[in-house]
Amino acid sequence: MWFMFSVSHSLFASAMWKRKMQTTLNINYKFYRIIYSLFSLISLILILFYNSMRSILLWQVYMFEKLFSCIVMVLSALIMLIFTWQFFFDLSGAHIFHKKQVPRQFIQISFYKYVRHPLYSATLMFIWSIFLWKPFLNNLVTCICITCYTFIGIILEERKLINEFGENYITYKSTTPMLFPRL
């Protein structure tokens, strides 16, 4: 299921597929992003529902581990909420219902000063903290799948960003870590 989600997600986000959809949908292409977002959300919910079924416990978790994982989970969830709130209209396609459309900008403020992909960093911290909190085999498989897909997604996304922002992004990429800030 994770493999199918990853492939479909990457395909539907690819420039080649978007060009094909733009030609096919014509004036209705403006709805493509929101339909794609809804499809991804529903697929993700179904996978997570299936993933929540019984599994094998890999080890007993002590209170310190639970406390640590909960702190990381809450902090990373807050970061994800900040990014979701800040970029919701652009990322989801909901901007079609909003009168004002703002062109994409190259951002180097906030968390972007420290890492190139702060939303992915927070997502990885969140899922791995869930695994540390509840170390079931299905959670481990989920974490591995999401981590692998995140790295593939970063490669694909950075190709798009280089095409879109050129030398500015190449310089930014060479000076800013991908996921975790330098200490």
N, C-alpha and C positions, 0 to 999 in steps of 0.2 A: 504494500500500500504506500509506504514511504517513497519507494522508487517511482511508482506511477505518479504520485503527487509531485515529486521533484521534476520529472520529465515534462509533465503537462505544464507545471508552473514556469519552467524555463522556456518551453516552446511558446506559450502564450505571451511571454514577456519579451521574446526575441524581436529584433527589428524586422527580420524577414517576415515573420508571421503577422506583425502589426501592419506592414505594407500590404500584405495580401488581404488582411481584413479591411483595411482602408479602401482598397479597390472594390472589394465585395460589398461592403456595407454603405459605401458612399456617404451620404449625409448622416446616416445613423451611426457612423463610426464614433461619434462623440460619446456614445453609450458603451463603447467597448471596454474601457478601463473599469467602469463600475460593475459591469457584468463579469469581467475577469476577476475582480476583487471578491464579488459575492461567490463565484464558483470556488475560488481558493479558500474562502472562509468556510463554506459548507463542507468542502472536502477535508479541510483540516479538522473541523469539529467531528466529522465521522471517523476519521483516523484516531483522534484522541479518545473518542468514546470507545472504539474497539480496543484501543491500547489500555483503557482503564479496567479491563476485565482481569480476572485472576491471573497471577503470575507467580514465579518462584522468587522468594526472598533470598538475596545473595548473602546478607549478613545482618546481624542485629545492630540497630543504631542506638548509640548512647545519647544521653541528654545533651552533652556538649556539642556533638555532631548535629543534632536536631536544631539546637539554638543557632549555631554558626550558619547552617544551611538556610534557616528561616531569615536571618539577618540579610544574607546575600540575596535571597529570593525577594524580600521586600525592597531592598535598594535597587536591584535590577528591574523589578516591576515598576518602580517609580520612574526610572530612566526611560523605560519603554513607554510608559504613559505620557511622559513629557514629549517624546518624539512623535507618538501617535497624535497627540493633541496639536503639536506644532505643524505637522505635515499631513494631517488627515485628509484634507481636501485634495492635495496633490497626489498622494499615494493611492487613495481609494478610488479616485475618479469622481468623487462627490462634487467636485468643482463645477460639474455641468449644471448643478442646481443652484449654484451661486453666481450672481451676476458678474462679479469681477474675477477675471482670470489673470493671474500674475505669471509672467514667464519664469522658467526655471533659472535659478541663480547658482553660481558656484559659492558654496558656504564654507568659511573657515573660522567661524566663531563658535563660542560655547564649547561643547564637547569635541567638536571638529578640530579644535586647536591641538588636541591630545591624541586622537585616533581618527582614522579615515572612516570607520564604520561603527560609530557608537551604538546604533540600534542593534547591529549584529552582536556586538560585544555584550550588551545587556541581555540579549536573547540567549546567548550561550551561557552566560552566568546563571540566568534564570533556570534553564532546563537542567544544567548540571547540578544546581542546588536542589532541584526537585529530586534528582536521582540520589543525591547524598542524604536527603531527608527520607526518601522511600526507595531504598536500593533493590528494586525488583528487576528481574531480567528484562521485562518489556520496557521499563524506563531506560535501562542501559541501551537497548537496541534503538529506542527513540533518540536518545542523546547522540549516539554514534551516527545515525542517519542524518539528523539535523545538523550536526557538526560538519560532516562530509559535504552535505548540500550547501551549507553556508560558505564553505571555502570555494566550491564550484561557482556559487552565485556571486561571490566577490570577484572572481576572475572575470565572469561574464559582465558584471556591472561595471568593473573598472575599464573594460574595453569600450563600453558605451560612454563612460565619462571622459575617457581620453578623446574619443571621436567628437564629443560635444564641447569639451573645454580645452582640448589641445595641450599646449605647453604648460599652461597654468596647472592643470591637473598632474602632469608628469612631474613637475617640480614639487608640488604638494605631496605626491606619492613618495618621492625620494626623501622627503624630510619628516613625514608624519607616519608613525607606526600604523599598521593595518587594524589591529583589534585591541591591543593592550598598551597603555601608555608606558613610556620609558620612565623608570623611577629615578 
